[in-house]
Amino acid sequence: MNPAVEEIQARLFALQDKEYQAFQAKLMPTVPPETVIGVRMPLLRKLAGEYRGSDTAGAFLSVLPHTYYEENNLHGLLICTLRDYGETVAALEAFLPFVDNWATCDLLSPRAFRSHPDALPGQIRRWLDSGRTYTVRFALGMLLQFYLDDAFVPQWLDWAAEIRSEEYYINMMIAWYFATALAKQPEAALPFLEEGRLPLWVHNKTIQKAIESYRISPEQKAYLRTLRRKPGKSV
């Protein structure tokens, strides 16, 4: 076994909480329960901070796939600490094919992406086209995190709306993305519901998530309720 992996696995098991292990395993039906050690996220973040930039971290990031869920989470957290855009993309390209659950996917918020480099939308487009469930979900998450405020372009909404998938974890992220867009970019996002441009399940889930949001006004929520669709009903 790689010495860095051996060291980090030992550190993870030293932080194990067996009650939390049982709880966490139930939240991730795509992850074999025996691969969940049971380490709480604050402790994982602290561990990532300790290893950030170290030779051990570098060696650990070079080894894929991992055995344990928490190893994947630590891997993702270490990628998020990288400062160089190109290095971050390369690390994600290596890592994303091995992401097998929503929790690991959604913790990814790369520090290097916060400056919104011009190259990132093109990279997001490639991830959206990957065909891999959690790579697509991650790409949608990047549009949500970084491109619904000052860097918003209506084209990003088109990219999300064009996705057709049977995967629950992709469709849920599309709905989450559009519900957030309704709060942040309502004039651009609302026509996608008014014109029925989203798949039925995504359409109705978007409305549900928006109605649950504190960022949507009561008046907006009342109107959104009128836009709910029933199976087989055309717009």
Backbone torsions as a table, in degrees:
resi	resn	phi	psi	omega
1	MET	NA	142.5	175.9
2	ASN	-57.1	130.4	-177.9
3	PRO	-56.4	-36.9	179.6
4	ALA	-65.8	-41.9	178.8
5	VAL	-65.1	-43.1	179.5
6	GLU	-60.8	-43.9	179.0
7	GLU	-63.1	-45.6	-176.4
8	ILE	-70.0	-38.7	175.9
9	GLN	-60.2	-40.9	178.6
10	ALA	-62.6	-41.5	178.5
11	ARG	-64.1	-40.3	-179.4
12	LEU	-65.8	-44.5	179.8
13	PHE	-67.6	-27.2	175.8
14	ALA	-68.0	-21.3	-180.0
15	LEU	-99.3	8.1	-173.2
16	GLN	-64.5	136.5	173.6
17	ASP	-123.7	106.1	-171.7
18	LYS	-68.4	-32.1	175.8
19	GLU	-66.4	-41.1	177.8
20	TYR	-67.5	-33.9	177.6
21	GLN	-57.5	-47.9	-179.4
22	ALA	-63.8	-41.1	179.3
23	PHE	-65.0	-47.3	-176.1
24	GLN	-65.4	-40.2	-177.8
25	ALA	-60.9	-33.7	-179.4
26	LYS	-69.5	-23.3	-178.1
27	LEU	-80.7	-11.7	-173.1
28	MET	-129.0	83.7	-176.5
29	PRO	-65.6	-15.7	-179.9
30	THR	-86.9	-5.3	-175.3
31	VAL	-109.7	125.8	176.5
32	PRO	-58.4	127.1	-176.1
33	PRO	-55.4	-31.9	-177.5
34	GLU	-70.5	-11.0	178.0
35	THR	-94.7	0.4	178.9
36	VAL	-96.3	118.4	-179.9
37	ILE	-78.7	-44.4	-178.9
38	GLY	102.2	62.1	178.6
39	VAL	-119.2	126.4	-177.6
40	ARG	-69.9	147.5	-173.6
41	MET	-59.0	-41.1	178.0
42	PRO	-57.3	-36.0	178.6
43	LEU	-71.3	-35.7	176.1
44	LEU	-65.3	-41.1	179.2
45	ARG	-65.1	-38.2	177.6
46	LYS	-65.0	-40.0	178.8
47	LEU	-65.7	-40.5	177.5
48	ALA	-61.9	-40.0	177.7
49	GLY	-64.3	-35.7	179.7
50	GLU	-67.7	-39.6	-176.0
51	TYR	-89.7	-10.3	-174.2
52	ARG	-51.5	126.9	176.2
53	GLY	76.1	2.2	-176.7
54	SER	-85.9	163.5	175.3
55	ASP	-63.1	-35.4	178.5
56	THR	-62.8	-42.8	178.2
57	ALA	-62.0	-43.7	179.1
58	GLY	-60.1	-43.1	179.1
59	ALA	-67.0	-39.9	179.2
60	PHE	-63.8	-42.5	-179.6
61	LEU	-66.5	-19.7	-178.8
62	SER	-84.2	-5.4	-175.4
63	VAL	-109.9	115.2	175.8
64	LEU	-142.6	146.4	1.4
65	PRO	-82.2	167.8	175.7
66	HIS	-94.8	165.8	179.2
67	THR	-89.4	-37.9	-170.2
68	TYR	-113.7	148.9	177.3
69	TYR	-54.1	-45.2	-178.6
70	GLU	-67.5	-29.7	173.6
71	GLU	-62.3	-43.1	177.1
72	ASN	-62.9	-41.3	178.7
73	ASN	-64.0	-43.0	177.9
74	LEU	-63.8	-40.3	177.0
75	HIS	-57.5	-48.2	179.3
76	GLY	-62.2	-41.4	179.4
77	LEU	-64.7	-37.1	177.9
78	LEU	-68.1	-38.0	175.1
79	ILE	-60.2	-39.7	-178.8
80	CYS	-64.1	-20.3	-179.9
81	THR	-86.0	-12.6	-177.9
82	LEU	-65.3	143.7	-176.8
83	ARG	-98.3	-26.6	-175.1
84	ASP	-87.0	130.9	-177.1
85	TYR	-62.7	-49.9	-178.3
86	GLY	-61.5	-41.6	178.5
87	GLU	-64.0	-39.1	179.6
88	THR	-64.6	-46.3	179.7
89	VAL	-61.6	-43.8	179.7
90	ALA	-61.4	-42.1	179.7
91	ALA	-65.2	-38.9	178.0
92	LEU	-68.8	-39.2	178.3
93	GLU	-58.6	-37.4	178.9
94	ALA	-74.6	-35.6	-171.0
95	PHE	-87.2	-41.2	-171.8
96	LEU	-55.5	-37.4	178.4
97	PRO	-60.7	-17.7	-178.8
98	PHE	-100.3	-2.6	177.6
99	VAL	-74.4	125.2	-172.2
100	ASP	-127.0	18.1	-179.5
101	ASN	-158.6	159.7	-175.9
102	TRP	-68.5	-33.4	-174.6
103	ALA	-67.9	-46.8	176.9
104	THR	-63.0	-42.4	179.0
105	CYS	-57.9	-46.8	-170.5
106	ASP	-79.8	-12.3	176.9
107	LEU	-79.7	-11.6	-176.5
108	LEU	-74.8	114.0	175.6
109	SER	-141.4	77.4	-171.2
110	PRO	-59.0	128.4	179.7
111	ARG	-59.0	-37.5	-176.2
112	ALA	-68.0	-17.5	-178.9
113	PHE	-82.9	-12.0	-172.1
114	ARG	-68.3	-17.1	177.7
115	SER	-87.2	3.0	177.7
116	HIS	50.7	59.8	178.0
117	PRO	-61.7	149.3	-178.1
118	ASP	-60.0	-26.1	-176.9
119	ALA	-74.6	-19.6	-171.2
120	LEU	-64.4	-44.8	179.5
121	PRO	-56.9	-39.3	177.5
122	GLY	-63.4	-38.1	177.5
123	GLN	-68.1	-40.9	176.4
124	ILE	-58.5	-42.7	178.7
125	ARG	-57.9	-42.6	179.5
126	ARG	-65.3	-39.4	177.3
127	TRP	-66.8	-38.1	177.1
128	LEU	-61.5	-31.8	-178.2
129	ASP	-88.7	4.2	-172.0
130	SER	-70.2	-28.8	-175.9
131	GLY	81.4	-1.9	179.0
132	ARG	-96.3	128.4	-171.1
133	THR	-50.5	-54.0	-172.0
134	TYR	-83.4	-17.8	171.4
135	THR	-71.8	-42.2	176.7
136	VAL	-64.5	-44.2	178.7
137	ARG	-60.5	-42.6	178.2
138	PHE	-61.0	-44.5	-179.4
139	ALA	-61.0	-42.4	176.1
140	LEU	-62.2	-38.7	177.7
141	GLY	-63.5	-34.4	177.0
142	MET	-68.5	-39.0	174.7
143	LEU	-61.2	-39.8	-179.6
144	LEU	-67.7	-45.3	-175.2
145	GLN	-70.5	-41.5	-166.5
146	PHE	-112.9	-11.7	-170.2
147	TYR	-130.7	31.4	172.3
148	LEU	-115.8	7.0	-179.9
149	ASP	-117.5	-122.7	-175.3
150	ASP	-63.0	-29.1	-177.2
151	ALA	-91.3	11.6	-176.2
152	PHE	-65.2	137.3	172.0
153	VAL	-134.1	132.3	-177.5
154	PRO	-54.6	-26.7	-179.8
155	GLN	-57.5	-32.0	-179.0
156	TRP	-62.1	-35.2	177.2
157	LEU	-63.6	-40.2	177.7
158	ASP	-60.4	-42.2	-179.5
159	TRP	-58.1	-46.0	-178.4
160	ALA	-68.8	-40.2	-177.0
161	ALA	-67.8	-26.1	-177.3
162	GLU	-77.4	-13.8	-176.8
163	ILE	-71.2	130.4	174.4
164	ARG	-123.3	119.7	-174.7
165	SER	-148.9	151.2	172.5
166	GLU	-95.3	-0.6	-176.5
167	GLU	-82.4	122.1	-179.6
168	TYR	-55.8	-43.5	-172.8
169	TYR	-73.8	-20.5	170.9
170	ILE	-78.9	-48.8	-176.9
171	ASN	-63.1	-36.3	177.3
172	MET	-64.8	-37.9	178.7
173	MET	-70.3	-36.0	175.1
174	ILE	-60.2	-44.8	179.5
175	ALA	-63.5	-42.5	178.7
176	TRP	-62.2	-41.9	179.1
177	TYR	-61.2	-48.4	-178.2
178	PHE	-70.5	-33.9	176.0
179	ALA	-62.9	-39.6	176.6
180	THR	-68.7	-39.0	177.5
181	ALA	-62.9	-34.6	177.6
182	LEU	-63.4	-30.0	178.1
183	ALA	-81.5	-37.1	-172.7
184	LYS	-97.8	-32.0	-178.1
185	GLN	-136.0	61.3	-171.2
186	PRO	-61.7	-39.0	-177.3
187	GLU	-64.4	-34.6	179.5
188	ALA	-80.6	-35.2	-173.2
189	ALA	-84.0	-35.4	-173.2
190	LEU	-57.9	-40.5	179.6
191	PRO	-57.3	-25.3	179.3
192	PHE	-65.7	-29.6	175.4
193	LEU	-85.2	-43.7	-178.7
194	GLU	-61.6	-33.5	-177.6
195	GLU	-97.5	2.6	178.0
196	GLY	62.8	41.4	-174.8
197	ARG	-88.4	-3.0	178.3
198	LEU	-106.7	151.4	173.7
199	PRO	-56.5	151.1	-172.3
200	LEU	-51.4	-51.4	-177.2
201	TRP	-62.4	-44.4	-179.7
202	VAL	-63.9	-42.3	178.1
203	HIS	-54.8	-54.4	-176.6
204	ASN	-70.3	-34.2	177.4
205	LYS	-68.4	-36.4	175.6
206	THR	-58.7	-46.1	179.3
207	ILE	-62.8	-44.0	178.5
208	GLN	-58.1	-48.5	-178.3
209	LYS	-65.9	-36.6	179.1
210	ALA	-67.1	-40.3	179.8
211	ILE	-65.8	-29.7	178.0
212	GLU	-78.0	-12.3	-174.2
213	SER	-81.9	138.4	175.6
214	TYR	-75.7	-11.8	-178.0
215	ARG	-87.1	-5.3	178.4
216	ILE	-101.5	131.5	-176.8
217	SER	-72.6	157.4	176.9
218	PRO	-55.9	-37.9	179.5
219	GLU	-65.0	-42.5	177.6
220	GLN	-64.0	-41.0	-179.9
221	LYS	-63.3	-40.9	178.9
222	ALA	-61.0	-41.5	179.1
223	TYR	-68.8	-41.5	179.8
224	LEU	-60.0	-34.9	178.8
225	ARG	-61.6	-30.5	179.3
226	THR	-74.1	-13.2	-176.8
227	LEU	-95.4	-0.2	178.0
228	ARG	-60.6	143.3	-178.6
229	ARG	-114.9	149.4	175.4
230	LYS	-105.9	151.6	178.4
231	PRO	-54.0	132.8	177.4
232	GLY	83.7	-5.8	-179.7
233	LYS	-92.6	125.1	178.8
234	SER	-82.2	162.1	-178.5
235	VAL	-82.9	NA	NA
